[in-house]
Amino acid sequence: MSVADKVLESTKCFDTALPRLMAEGLGGRWVVFRGAEMHGDFATEDEACRSAVAEFGRHGGFAVVQVGPREPTLLSDILHFV
């Protein structure tokens, strides 16, 4: 599976978990998803990205997303982070 496919899968899993995350009071927080698992919630996007890169590497196939109402947007290119 390509990195892009892994990121897409992780993003879809986040979308599925979004109602639960909102109910848990995580609105406004940044979360890291890799596949169906959430790997932490953070106050800032920078903290979430740094944690994800440290845990999975630059090509780890994860998604960093802010918990809240979603509108269609382009995914950021995490491969150029750090």
C-alpha positions in Angstrom: 0.0 0.0 0.0 1.4 3.4 -0.9 1.9 6.2 1.6 -0.9 8.2 -0.1 -3.3 5.2 0.2 -2.4 4.9 3.9 -3.0 8.6 4.5 -6.4 8.3 2.7 -7.3 5.3 4.8 -6.3 7.1 8.0 -8.4 10.1 7.0 -11.4 8.0 6.3 -11.0 6.3 9.7 -10.9 9.8 11.3 -14.1 10.7 9.5 -15.8 7.7 11.0 -14.5 8.5 14.5 -15.4 12.2 14.3 -18.8 12.0 16.0 -17.3 10.0 18.9 -14.3 12.4 19.2 -16.7 15.4 19.4 -18.8 13.6 22.0 -15.6 13.0 24.0 -14.9 16.7 24.1 -12.0 16.8 21.7 -13.3 19.5 19.5 -10.6 21.9 18.4 -7.8 19.4 19.3 -5.4 18.0 16.8 -5.3 14.2 16.5 -3.0 11.7 14.8 -4.6 8.7 13.0 -2.7 5.8 11.5 -5.2 3.4 10.0 -8.1 3.0 12.4 -6.1 3.9 15.5 -5.8 7.3 17.1 -2.3 8.0 18.4 -2.8 11.0 20.6 -4.5 14.3 20.8 -2.6 17.6 20.9 -3.2 21.3 21.4 -1.5 22.4 18.2 -0.9 21.0 14.7 2.8 21.4 15.1 2.8 19.2 18.3 0.7 16.5 16.5 3.0 16.5 13.4 6.2 16.3 15.4 4.8 13.4 17.4 3.6 11.6 14.3 6.9 12.0 12.5 8.8 10.9 15.7 6.6 7.8 16.0 6.1 6.8 12.4 8.8 8.6 10.3 8.3 11.1 7.5 6.7 8.5 5.3 4.6 6.8 7.9 1.2 7.1 6.2 -0.7 8.9 9.0 -3.2 11.8 9.1 -3.0 14.8 11.3 -6.5 16.4 11.6 -8.2 18.9 13.7 -11.3 17.6 15.4 -14.4 19.6 14.3 -16.8 20.1 11.5 -15.2 19.1 8.2 -15.3 20.8 4.9 -13.6 19.4 1.8 -9.9 20.6 1.8 -6.7 19.5 0.2 -4.5 17.4 2.5 -1.3 19.1 3.5 2.0 17.5 2.3 3.3 16.0 5.5 6.3 14.6 3.5 7.9 18.0 3.5 7.4 18.6 7.2 10.5 19.0 9.5 
